[in-house]
Amino acid sequence: MFGFAGQLIGASQPIIATLGDDIILPCHLEPAEDLTEMTLEWSRPDLEPRFVYVWRSGLEIEGNNHKTFQGRTTLFTEELQHGNISLRLNRVKLSDKGTYIRLRRTIRSMFLCL
C-alpha cells in the first residue's frame, strides 16, 4: 500500500479467536483517505504464496492468494473511501494462526491467536 501520507493503525494486541469464528483484523489510515483505487495487500510471510487478500485499483485480485484463504476473506469495500482496510476472515481455522502484515513504507504486523 504505497502512495499515501497517513499512518496505518491496527490492533495493538494479538487478536484472540475461537475455531470457526468470523473475525476482523482491524486496520485504518489516519488521517482518513480514500483508498478505493490503491493497491492493498494483506499477507502472511510464512506462507507461499504469502498473499491472504489483494485489492488493486477497485478490484479484488484472487489469482495469487494462498489457497487456504480463498472464499474466506473480505474487505469492507464501502469503507475504503474512509481509510478503513480492515480484513474479515471467516471460519477461522487452526492454520490461520500467525502474523499478518499489510505493507506501507514500513511493515506493520498483527498476530492472530487461536
Summary of the structure (lengths in Angstrom):
residues: 114
radius of gyration: 13.1
end to end distance: 27.4
largest distance: 36.7
contacts: 317
relative contact order: 0.30
helix: 11%
strand: 41%
